[in-house]
Amino acid sequence: MNDKQVKEITSKDKDFAKWYTDVVKKADLVDYSSVKGSMIIRPYGYAIWENIQKILDKEFKKTNHENVQMPMLIPESLLQVEKDHVKGFAPEVAWVTLGGNNKLEEKMCIRPTSETLFCDHFKKIISSYRDLPILYNQWCTIVRWEKTTRPFLRSREILWQEGHTMHATKEDAMKETLRMLKIYEDFQKNVLAIPVFTGEKTNKEKFAGAEKTYSIEAMMYDGVALQNATSHYFGQGFSKAFDIKFLNQDNKLENPYQTSWGATTRMIGSIVMVHGDDRGLVLPPRIAPIKVMIIPIGNDEKIDKALKEIKEDLDNCKITYKVDDSNKTPGFKFANAEVKGYPIRIEIGKKDLENECITIVRRDTLEKTKVSVSDAIIKVNELLINIQNDMYKRALERRDNMIYYPNTYDEMKEIAENKPGFIYTNWCGNEKCENKIKEDLGLKSRCIPFEGADPTGDKKCICCGKDAKTKIYWAKQY
Amino acid sequence: MNDKQVKEITSKDKDFAKWYTDVVKKADLVDYSSVKGSMIIRPYGYAIWENIQKILDKEFKKTNHENVQMPMLIPESLLQVEKDHVKGFAPEVAWVTLGGNNKLEEKMCIRPTSETLFCDHFKKIISSYRDLPILYNQWCTIVRWEKTTRPFLRSREILWQEGHTMHATKEDAMKETLRMLKIYEDFQKNVLAIPVFTGEKTNKEKFAGAEKTYSIEAMMYDGVALQNATSHYFGQGFSKAFDIKFLNQDNKLENPYQTSWGATTRMIGSIVMVHGDDRGLVLPPRIAPIKVMIIPIGNDEKIDKALKEIKEDLDNCKITYKVDDSNKTPGFKFANAEVKGYPIRIEIGKKDLENECITIVRRDTLEKTKVSVSDAIIKVNELLINIQNDMYKRALERRDNMIYYPNTYDEMKEIAENKPGFIYTNWCGNEKCENKIKEDLGLKSRCIPFEGADPTGDKKCICCGKDAKTKIYWAKQY
């Protein structure tokens, strides 16, 4: 095999950071631009994002959410209405100060998130309980002025969706917050084949202005955490600050209860870092823009006939595919199919056809099977399911092997220094311990899971030794 | 009918501008925001945009275009590379000068269009004729610092798509420019039911940096022109300025040939202004998010049974519908269905059902038909086609009645001052005459059509009397 492309990829165990940038570049997901901190999402990377959008958007609409489009610019005074929110975001926004050649009377930031814009609108359209719930979503680009950036993981410009909803009761809003978290969780598991922990963020780590933040936390191949989506319960914080009121069923004025929830192109980074290997990208079938890459080896009548039959079968089953009929060598094409991570590759060669068969290669295990042309479609359908399931199982097993349960702070330190992964401990709930663990061990709290979060063992905080309130995950993070 | 909502709409013949804002507001397409010059696209308006996106995107992909995402910010130095381009756009961009609290070393503008960003990328990925053509498209938001704004028509933030392509030959690039113009033209006619003139813009009106600009020009109800999409041929202007080179088939270095083409949410404004009436919005079926609004009048077993049957039939035919079962009066619901412009409304009432029928109302003519429940789906299918065709025909007839063919400048002046519409005349091709007509009559050149543009009659320019080179359309514009 002419696998120069593959060999140019750094080994992931040798230098994971370099491996990551090699893969996102060589698989043609992104390119760097002259715009510092911003990336170009190339057609193959954007096709993955389009699939993510299509699947999530369908889930949002099924649950009665409607898409809208708010302005992209937020006047400074609007950003300032909710005090915690502005404190959290003002240091990291991009400010527009000039329109053409004229200085603006009031500077405006490019939205880092749109709670303030939605609230400004909600104030105008909400007056009665009959107007509630309002269930909105927006697909757009946001800007956060990050200092160090990495493709998909941390970028100045981020493509995302942000849901913003308003409810007549606390219970309804909390239900929505958790419903959307569940949609994200299911999407990660079932579509991206990524196992996640879901739970509540600590007070220190919650969203600026939220009462509660919930997140889904995935573990990358190197044991580092990636927060893949968040869902926030705001209570009445913003609705009071923005003076949004509705006449409730008892004919009394009340401030509505709010949520917001979002997920970004960062998810593409987590697909790469959970599933990729030293030969490049490995895409779960359900998110892969092209599920099958067909590579005819040479060309004669028999090959053309087999190709035609297979294409027809794939079309009938609505399985996306491409045929690589470029003038490159077969070896080059095989390697390219591996770097790009197409779930399945079909090789149609003269020799195989003499024995009435073709070769099917699954990308995740590189396992080869020979089947007859007419059985190819059955095998492909079977493999697409198996690959999806096996990728999830392997990711789950790998992750679970990298979770540690120390009983003492010394043990925790030892693990933090030597073993990549998540650490699950008792915690007193005090921010002081959270800060100490961050400073000493470089670990941040991930989330307090919904289940099994009661303190265990001696029921003392791993850090201060006082009574623990809960269990919690810790990890290094992207 | 309780048609307070309808009565609140200004008559379009009395005050067209007021009528327009009444309709876009009352049909819940947009709302104003605290952000000056930017609008909020509400769920109903955004659903129209989603339909536009879905249909156009499919056409783009059918013609082998791929979607990408470029950065949103352009460093000043990058905007300046192509001289005509920066001259055209610099006065109307929003400049980011601060990141968080820090002054940027180089200010960056929010993209007003992305030729410079695409060229910056093309330079890196093009090296051989084998890399060409590159056929990219991007869906995104752009910003142009307009002084006076109107929902959809002129806004500081604009949702659009911008295609950017590179080709090995002039012919290929020109073919692409015209192919995309044709896609826009067909979309306008067949989907939006809007007749358009297609043709070339004058030198004065072409896009900053383009060699040739082609446009599709629609006439609004008030006779004013709206440029609904443009397609540009750049030649090698940008590719030379950006030093983009490829090895051609003769093994020689050459600059590739470029196009770009775009269409915006402005198209929604033109749907409103071509088809709307004094009762509100009228949507062509093919672009309507909800094709049928069902209004049960009262509720009893018979009504429920009829409703169920009709819903099943619509589901089977994949026709989008909604049922208005709110606690408003039937009259209010009828009026609301008219203001929102749903192509068809079905009224299911007790009285009708006693005669074994229901009432179907088409929005464009308000004509009512009574049919049996089981025949409803046949009627709906028939009406959806007829409404679409009739709306186009009426728009075409109205437009053609508002085109004038003066033979002298005095005649032209007389028409410009008294008759709304387009004026078609001979023209010498000189910018002086174009400027004079703009100053004297307030008319701008629209386009030189592809066919029938040879001078006619005395073959003299309507303005200066010198030999005419072509015929051309003139009109007031939005």
Interface residues (C-beta under 8 A of the other chain):
Chain A: D31 S33 S34 V35 S38 M39 I40 I41 R42 P43 Y46 A47 W49 E50 E66 N67 V68 Q69 M70 P71 M72 L73 I74 P75 L78 A90 P91 E92 V93 A94 W95 V96 T97 L98 G99 G100 N101 K107 M108 I110 L117 D120 H121 K124 I125 Y136 C140 T141 V143 W145 R156 E157 L159
Chain B: D31 S33 S34 V35 S38 M39 I40 I41 R42 P43 Y46 A47 W49 E50 E66 N67 V68 Q69 M70 P71 M72 L73 I74 P75 L78 A90 P91 E92 V93 A94 W95 V96 T97 L98 G99 G100 N101 K107 M108 I110 L117 D120 H121 K124 I125 Y136 C140 T141 V143 W145 R156 E157 L159
